[in-house]
């Protein structure tokens, strides 16, 4: 079980708003986050995998920070963005995990295939 497990330190590249930048654990601390792990980038998975979430808290209903993660590189995410009108509408970060650090931390990495399973992980503001 990953319940109550703190996410490990990480630093990955991402593609967001027509630019590349790094995302680290420090960037997600202090806010609710949803990491959505997806298989290698494919237009077929877009409708199910890349979506926004709402987290219910005792005091309010507030949006979570969406972070889509795949074992692809950030260059692949840019190419997919440039080729797909649907993906061009995405505003949240598409995290690149070619070293599988996030996939392994979330225990969705399939070693034999070099890809991650589909999964969603809610991370509280404390990480």
C-alpha positions as CSV (number, residue, x, y, z in Angstrom):
1,X,0.0,0.0,0.0
2,X,1.2,3.5,-0.8
3,X,-1.2,5.1,1.8
4,X,0.8,7.4,4.1
5,X,3.9,6.9,2.0
6,X,5.8,10.1,1.3
7,X,6.8,10.7,-2.2
8,X,10.6,10.6,-2.9
9,X,12.6,13.6,-4.0
10,X,12.5,14.0,-7.7
11,X,13.4,16.4,-10.5
12,X,12.0,15.7,-13.9
13,X,11.5,17.8,-17.1
14,X,8.1,18.6,-18.3
15,X,6.3,20.3,-21.2
16,X,3.7,22.9,-20.3
17,X,2.4,26.0,-22.1
18,X,4.7,25.6,-25.1
19,X,7.9,25.4,-22.9
20,X,10.1,23.0,-21.1
21,X,10.9,23.3,-17.4
22,X,11.8,21.2,-14.4
23,X,9.4,20.0,-11.8
24,X,10.6,18.9,-8.4
25,X,9.1,17.6,-5.2
26,X,9.4,21.1,-3.8
27,X,7.1,22.3,-6.5
28,X,4.2,20.1,-5.4
29,X,4.6,20.5,-1.6
30,X,2.0,22.8,-0.1
31,X,-0.9,21.9,-2.4
32,X,-3.0,18.9,-3.2
33,X,-1.6,17.1,-6.3
34,X,-2.8,14.3,-8.5
35,X,-0.1,12.4,-10.4
36,X,-1.7,10.5,-13.3
37,X,0.6,7.8,-14.6
38,X,-0.1,6.8,-18.2
39,X,1.5,4.3,-20.7
40,X,3.7,5.7,-23.4
41,X,2.1,8.7,-25.1
42,X,-0.7,7.8,-27.5
43,X,-3.7,9.8,-28.8
44,X,-5.8,6.8,-27.9
45,X,-5.2,7.3,-24.2
46,X,-5.9,11.0,-24.1
47,X,-9.6,11.0,-23.3
48,X,-9.2,8.8,-20.3
49,X,-5.8,9.8,-19.0
50,X,-5.5,13.6,-19.1
51,X,-8.2,15.1,-17.1
52,X,-8.8,17.5,-14.2
53,X,-9.7,16.4,-10.7
54,X,-11.5,17.8,-7.7
55,X,-10.5,16.8,-4.2
56,X,-13.0,17.0,-1.4
57,X,-11.5,18.3,1.9
58,X,-13.4,18.8,5.1
59,X,-13.4,22.6,4.8
60,X,-13.8,23.1,1.0
61,X,-13.9,21.7,-2.4
62,X,-10.8,22.9,-4.3
63,X,-9.0,21.9,-7.5
64,X,-5.9,19.8,-7.2
65,X,-2.8,20.4,-9.3
66,X,-2.8,17.9,-12.2
67,X,0.5,16.3,-13.2
68,X,0.4,13.8,-16.0
69,X,3.4,11.4,-16.0
70,X,4.7,9.0,-18.6
71,X,8.0,7.3,-19.2
72,X,8.3,9.3,-22.5
73,X,10.7,12.3,-22.7
74,X,9.5,15.9,-22.6
75,X,10.4,16.0,-26.4
76,X,7.8,13.3,-27.1
77,X,5.2,15.2,-25.1
78,X,5.9,18.4,-27.1
79,X,5.6,16.4,-30.4
80,X,2.3,14.9,-29.2
81,X,1.1,18.3,-28.2
82,X,2.0,19.8,-31.6
83,X,0.3,17.0,-33.5
84,X,-3.0,16.8,-31.5
85,X,-5.6,19.6,-31.2
86,X,-7.0,17.8,-28.2
87,X,-3.7,17.8,-26.4
88,X,-3.0,21.4,-27.3
89,X,-5.8,22.4,-25.0
90,X,-4.0,20.9,-21.9
91,X,-2.7,23.5,-19.6
92,X,-1.2,21.3,-16.8
93,X,2.3,19.8,-16.8
94,X,3.1,16.7,-18.8
95,X,6.0,15.2,-16.8
96,X,8.7,13.2,-18.5
97,X,9.9,10.2,-16.6
98,X,12.4,8.4,-18.9
99,X,14.6,7.3,-15.9
100,X,11.4,5.8,-14.3
101,X,12.0,7.5,-10.9
102,X,8.3,8.4,-10.5
103,X,7.0,5.2,-11.9
104,X,9.2,3.2,-9.5
105,X,8.2,5.5,-6.5
106,X,4.5,5.0,-7.3
107,X,5.1,1.3,-7.9
108,X,3.7,1.2,-11.4
109,X,6.9,0.5,-13.4
110,X,6.9,-2.6,-15.5
111,X,10.6,-3.5,-15.7
112,X,10.3,-6.1,-18.5
113,X,8.5,-3.6,-20.8
114,X,10.2,-0.4,-19.7
115,X,6.8,1.4,-19.2
116,X,4.5,2.4,-16.4
117,X,1.0,1.1,-15.7
118,X,-1.9,3.5,-15.7
119,X,-2.7,4.9,-12.2
120,X,-3.7,8.0,-10.3
121,X,-2.1,9.1,-7.0
122,X,-3.4,11.8,-4.7
123,X,-0.6,13.5,-2.8
124,X,-1.5,15.8,0.1
125,X,0.2,19.1,0.7
126,X,2.8,17.5,3.0
127,X,3.9,15.2,0.2
